Amino acid sequence: MNTSKLLLGMMVFTTLNAATASAQSRRSSDRYVSPNEQFSLEGALDMFKRSSTPEAFEQMLNSPDNDVNNLDLDRNGVTDYIRVVESMEGEDHVFVLQVPFSHDDAQDIAVIELERTGRESAMIQIVGDQELFGDDNIAEPYEEERQHNYYRPQGGNGYGPDAYFPEYAPDRIVVNVWSWPIVVRVYAPHYRPWVSPWGWNRRPVWYRPWRPVPVQVFYPRRSHYRPQYVIVHQHRTVRSHRYYTPMRTRSARVTTYHGHNGHKVRVVRTPGRRRG
């Protein structure tokens, strides 16, 4: 009798464990993590800096080795292909990073905004799409300038009562990106903007889809980009941002909601596209 009860208890315990694991698996698969956890704005800007052309930039975005893109917005089990669509007005350029869902449906992920500020100077920002990243999630290059702040020492250890000593304090500055290879390229005479020929059912021969990794694995991998770039909440590239806003594309498949853990994104399989 005791043996029968023990076996019955073990069966019940095993069944309950299986049911719990199944429920946890469903909850895990139904969890929509923020694109901020699945796409690195800083990493995308670093790929841009390292590229010589917008076409090369698109290829670097879609390489699993660079740890920039881990998005699977349509939840088909493979990481989304991101195409680059460039447009320009005068000396201001925008590079739209976009995921196509079908031949007439796409979602902007982010936009790189480049403005010329002088004869040999330019500034840049990458702006995460508000539908996916929330409002004013912007990355830009980071550098420090050491400022001299002078102080008078207290007490008698100086070189006289009026002695002053320099104290160094870092102050972040706007980085001039004029020397970046891709910036040199796009500001060359007779340059024509790059518009990716690839779409939802057309991929370049070099592209090999890969399965996204868990966010717990992906998030630490992108950390090495952060020292060179900083997240800010101020638009410096005002002209190019104003130029981009009317052309921003968002998919009706992507709807947002706010959960207990902050900004979330849910992909809904409904047709059509709206612009906003």
C-alpha positions as CSV (number, residue, x, y, z in Angstrom):
1,M,0.0,0.0,0.0
2,N,2.8,2.4,0.9
3,T,4.5,1.6,-2.4
4,S,1.4,2.3,-4.3
5,K,0.8,5.6,-2.6
6,L,4.5,6.6,-3.2
7,L,4.1,5.8,-6.9
8,L,0.9,7.7,-7.1
9,G,2.5,10.7,-5.4
10,M,5.4,10.6,-7.8
11,M,3.1,10.5,-10.8
12,V,1.1,13.4,-9.5
13,F,4.3,15.4,-8.8
14,T,5.6,14.7,-12.3
15,T,2.4,15.7,-13.9
16,L,2.3,19.0,-11.9
17,N,5.9,19.7,-12.8
18,A,5.2,19.1,-16.5
19,A,2.1,21.4,-16.4
20,T,4.1,24.1,-14.6
21,A,6.9,23.9,-17.1
22,S,4.5,24.1,-20.0
23,A,2.8,27.1,-18.5
24,Q,6.1,28.8,-17.8
25,S,7.2,28.1,-21.4
26,R,3.9,29.6,-22.7
27,R,4.5,32.7,-20.6
28,S,8.1,32.9,-21.8
29,S,7.0,32.7,-25.4
30,D,4.3,35.2,-24.9
31,R,6.6,37.7,-23.2
32,Y,7.3,40.7,-25.5
33,V,10.6,42.2,-24.5
34,S,11.3,45.8,-25.4
35,P,13.2,46.4,-28.7
36,N,15.5,48.4,-26.5
37,E,16.7,45.1,-25.2
38,Q,16.9,43.5,-28.6
39,F,18.5,46.2,-30.7
40,S,21.5,48.3,-29.9
41,L,21.3,52.0,-31.0
42,E,24.9,52.5,-29.9
43,G,26.0,49.4,-31.9
44,A,24.2,50.6,-35.0
45,L,25.9,53.9,-34.8
46,D,29.2,52.1,-34.3
47,M,28.5,50.1,-37.5
48,F,27.8,53.3,-39.3
49,K,31.1,54.8,-38.1
50,R,33.0,51.7,-39.3
51,S,31.3,51.5,-42.7
52,S,32.6,53.1,-45.9
53,T,29.2,53.1,-47.7
54,P,25.5,52.8,-46.7
55,E,25.4,49.4,-48.5
56,A,28.3,48.1,-46.3
57,F,26.5,49.5,-43.3
58,E,23.4,47.5,-44.1
59,Q,25.5,44.4,-44.4
60,M,27.0,45.0,-41.0
61,L,23.6,45.5,-39.4
62,N,22.5,42.1,-40.6
63,S,25.5,40.1,-39.4
64,P,25.1,38.1,-36.2
65,D,28.7,38.6,-35.3
66,N,28.3,42.3,-34.6
67,D,25.7,41.9,-31.8
68,V,23.5,44.8,-32.9
69,N,20.3,43.2,-34.1
70,N,18.3,40.6,-32.2
71,L,14.8,41.7,-33.3
72,D,12.1,39.3,-34.3
73,L,9.1,41.6,-34.5
74,D,7.0,39.2,-36.6
75,R,7.9,36.3,-34.3
76,N,8.7,33.9,-37.1
77,G,11.7,32.4,-35.3
78,V,14.4,34.3,-37.2
79,T,16.0,37.7,-36.7
80,D,14.5,40.4,-38.8
81,Y,16.4,41.7,-41.9
82,I,17.0,45.5,-41.6
83,R,17.2,47.5,-44.8
84,V,18.7,51.0,-45.0
85,V,16.8,53.7,-46.9
86,E,18.7,57.0,-47.3
87,S,17.2,60.3,-48.2
88,M,18.7,63.8,-48.3
89,E,17.6,67.4,-48.3
90,G,20.4,69.9,-49.1
91,E,23.3,68.9,-46.9
92,D,21.2,67.0,-44.4
93,H,21.0,63.2,-44.7
94,V,18.7,60.6,-43.0
95,F,19.3,56.8,-43.0
96,V,16.2,54.9,-42.1
97,L,16.7,51.5,-40.6
98,Q,13.5,49.6,-41.5
99,V,12.1,46.1,-41.3
100,P,9.8,45.0,-44.2
101,F,6.9,42.7,-43.3
102,S,5.5,42.5,-46.8
103,H,5.8,44.3,-50.1
104,D,3.7,47.2,-48.8
105,D,4.1,46.9,-45.0
106,A,7.2,48.0,-43.0
107,Q,8.2,49.3,-39.7
108,D,11.0,51.9,-39.0
109,I,13.4,50.7,-36.3
110,A,15.5,53.8,-36.0
111,V,16.8,56.7,-38.1
112,I,20.4,58.1,-38.3
113,E,20.3,61.8,-38.7
114,L,23.4,63.5,-40.2
115,E,23.8,67.3,-40.5
116,R,26.6,69.4,-41.8
117,T,27.5,72.1,-39.4
118,G,30.5,73.8,-41.2
119,R,33.0,73.5,-44.0
120,E,34.5,70.4,-42.4
121,S,32.2,69.6,-39.6
122,A,29.1,67.5,-39.1
123,M,27.1,66.0,-36.2
124,I,25.1,62.8,-36.0
125,Q,22.4,61.1,-33.8
126,I,20.5,57.9,-34.1
127,V,16.9,58.1,-32.9
128,G,15.0,55.0,-31.9
129,D,11.5,54.8,-33.3
130,Q,9.0,56.0,-30.7
131,E,6.6,53.2,-31.4
132,L,9.3,50.7,-30.4
133,F,11.7,52.6,-28.0
134,G,9.4,55.2,-26.5
135,D,9.9,58.9,-26.8
136,D,13.3,60.6,-27.3
137,N,15.5,57.5,-27.0
138,I,18.6,58.9,-28.9
139,A,22.2,57.9,-29.1
140,E,25.2,60.0,-30.1
141,P,29.0,59.7,-30.1
142,Y,30.6,60.4,-26.7
143,E,33.8,62.3,-26.0
144,E,35.0,64.2,-22.9
145,E,36.8,67.5,-22.9
146,R,38.9,68.2,-19.8
147,Q,38.0,71.7,-18.5
148,H,40.3,73.8,-16.2
149,N,38.5,74.9,-13.1
150,Y,40.8,76.8,-10.8
151,Y,40.6,76.8,-7.1
152,R,42.4,78.4,-4.2
153,P,43.7,75.9,-1.6
154,Q,42.6,76.4,2.0
155,G,45.3,76.6,4.6
156,G,49.0,77.4,4.4
157,N,50.2,74.6,2.0
158,G,50.1,76.7,-1.2
159,Y,52.6,79.0,-2.7
160,G,51.4,82.1,-1.0
161,P,48.0,83.5,-0.1
162,D,46.9,84.2,-3.7
163,A,48.0,80.9,-5.3
164,Y,45.5,79.1,-7.6
165,F,45.7,75.4,-8.8
166,P,44.0,73.8,-11.7
167,E,41.3,71.2,-11.1
168,Y,40.3,69.1,-14.1
169,A,36.6,68.3,-14.7
170,P,35.2,66.4,-17.7
171,D,32.6,68.1,-19.9
172,R,30.9,66.1,-22.7
173,I,31.2,67.8,-26.1
174,V,29.4,67.4,-29.4
175,V,31.6,65.1,-31.6
176,N,32.6,66.2,-35.1
177,V,32.1,63.2,-37.4
178,W,33.4,64.7,-40.5
179,S,36.3,62.3,-40.7
180,W,34.1,59.1,-40.6
181,P,34.6,57.2,-43.9
182,I,30.9,57.0,-44.6
183,V,30.4,60.8,-43.9
184,V,33.3,61.6,-46.3
185,R,31.5,59.4,-48.9
186,V,28.0,60.9,-48.6
187,Y,29.4,64.5,-48.8
188,A,31.4,63.8,-51.9
189,P,30.4,65.7,-55.1
190,H,27.6,64.1,-57.2
191,Y,26.8,61.6,-54.5
192,R,23.4,59.8,-54.9
193,P,21.5,58.5,-51.8
194,W,21.4,54.7,-51.3
195,V,18.0,53.0,-51.2
196,S,18.2,49.3,-50.4
197,P,16.9,47.0,-53.1
198,W,16.0,44.3,-50.6
199,G,12.6,43.6,-49.3
200,W,10.6,41.1,-47.3
201,N,11.0,38.3,-50.0
202,R,14.3,39.4,-51.5
203,R,17.6,39.0,-49.7
204,P,21.2,39.5,-50.8
205,V,23.2,36.4,-51.5
206,W,25.5,37.0,-48.5
207,Y,22.6,37.0,-46.0
208,R,22.2,34.0,-43.7
209,P,19.2,34.2,-41.3
210,W,19.8,33.2,-37.7
211,R,17.7,32.5,-34.7
212,P,17.5,35.3,-32.1
213,V,19.3,34.5,-28.8
214,P,17.6,35.0,-25.4
215,V,17.7,38.6,-24.2
216,Q,19.8,37.5,-21.2
217,V,22.5,36.4,-23.6
218,F,22.2,39.3,-26.1
219,Y,22.1,42.2,-23.7
220,P,25.6,41.7,-22.2
221,R,27.1,41.1,-25.7
222,R,26.3,44.7,-26.7
223,S,27.8,46.3,-23.7
224,H,31.1,47.0,-25.3
225,Y,29.5,49.7,-27.5
226,R,28.4,51.9,-24.6
227,P,31.7,53.6,-23.6
228,Q,31.9,55.3,-27.0
229,Y,28.3,56.4,-27.2
230,V,25.7,57.9,-24.8
231,I,21.9,57.9,-24.7
232,V,20.5,61.4,-24.6
233,H,17.0,62.9,-24.7
234,Q,17.7,66.0,-26.7
235,H,17.4,66.4,-30.5
236,R,20.5,68.2,-31.8
237,T,20.0,67.2,-35.4
238,V,16.9,69.4,-35.6
239,R,16.8,70.0,-39.4
240,S,17.2,66.4,-40.4
241,H,14.8,65.3,-37.8
242,R,12.2,67.7,-39.1
243,Y,12.9,66.4,-42.6
244,Y,12.5,62.8,-41.6
245,T,9.3,63.1,-39.5
246,P,6.7,63.2,-42.4
247,M,8.3,60.1,-44.1
248,R,8.3,58.0,-40.9
249,T,6.7,54.6,-41.6
250,R,5.1,52.4,-39.0
251,S,3.2,49.2,-39.5
252,A,-0.3,48.5,-38.4
253,R,1.0,45.1,-37.2
254,V,2.9,46.8,-34.4
255,T,0.9,48.1,-31.5
256,T,2.3,49.2,-28.1
257,Y,1.2,48.8,-24.6
258,H,2.8,49.7,-21.3
259,G,3.3,46.8,-18.9
260,H,4.5,46.8,-15.3
261,N,8.1,46.6,-16.4
262,G,8.0,49.7,-18.7
263,H,7.6,50.1,-22.4
264,K,6.5,46.9,-24.2
265,V,5.8,46.0,-27.8
266,R,3.4,43.5,-29.2
267,V,3.2,42.4,-32.8
268,V,-0.3,41.8,-34.2
269,R,-0.7,40.1,-37.5
270,T,-3.1,42.5,-39.2
271,P,-2.6,43.8,-42.7
272,G,-2.0,47.3,-43.9
273,R,0.3,50.2,-43.0
274,R,-0.3,53.6,-41.7
275,R,2.1,56.5,-41.7
276,G,2.6,58.9,-38.9
